[in-house]
Amino acid sequence: MTAMNLGGIESIKIRTAEEAESCLSKLLDDMTVALIMITENVHNLIKPTIMKTKLARKDTLIILIPEPEGLKDKDYIMKYIKNSIGKS
């Protein structure tokens, strides 16, 4: 977060699924926001909402960034691709 803030990128610390849902909703309502970067932990808190939003919204890009210790789910990219094209 500190590095993002120093780079001029606003960041918000999320602790609960409710906070994540609320923050995502506010960001999606703001038409000046085109990119939302979320950590793997936040992604895991509200995964169904994020996946549904990614498929429905074409004006906002939501990307997952690793935690400082790296991605816990090493197969995330392959799972995401399969999910996006409709394969389990």
N, C-alpha and C positions, 0 to 999 in steps of 0.2 A: 504494500500500500504506500509506503513511504516513497519508493522509487516512482510509482505512478504519480503521486502528488507532486513530487519534484519535477516531473516531466510535464506538468500542467494537465494531467488527466485526473478528473474528479473520481474519488473512490469512496465506497461506503462499506463499513464492516457489517456483515450479516451474521447473526448467531442462531436464528430460528427459521423454520419454514415460513411462518407467518410474516416475519420481516422480509424474507426473500420474495414472497408473493406480492406483498405490498410495494416493495421497491421496484420489482419488475413491472408491475402495473403502472406505476407513476412514470417510469422510463418509457414505456410503450405509448403512453398518452402524450408524451412530449415529442412533438414532430421535429424538433431540432436534433434529436438523438437518433443516429443511424447505426451506431455500433455499441453493443453491450458485451463486455468481457466478464465472464464469471469463472470462479474457481471450481475445481472438481467437487469440493465439499458442498458448495452452494448448489451446483448442478444436481448432486445426489439428493439434496433436500426437496427439490421441486422438479424432478426429472420429467414427469408427465406433462406438466405445464410448459416447460421449456421446449420439449419435443413438439407439442401441439402448436406452440407459437412459432417455432422455426418453420414448420410446414405451412402455416397460415399467412405469415407476414412476409411480404417481399420487400418492404421498405426499411426493415431493421435487421441487421446481422447480429446474431448472438453467437459468440465463440467461447469455447472453453479454454482456459489457461491453466497450466499446472500449478499446484501448490509449490511452495519453495522446495520441498523435498522431491518433487516430480510427480508424474501421474501414477496413481495407485492402480488404475485399471489400464494395463498395458495394451489391451485389445480394444480400447475405446473407439479408435478411428474405424477399424473394421466393423465393429458392431453398429456404429453410426451410419456407415455407408449401407450396410445390409438393411437396417431399419428404414432408411430413407427411400430405398428402392422397393421396399415391401417384402423382404425376405427375413425370416426369423433367425 
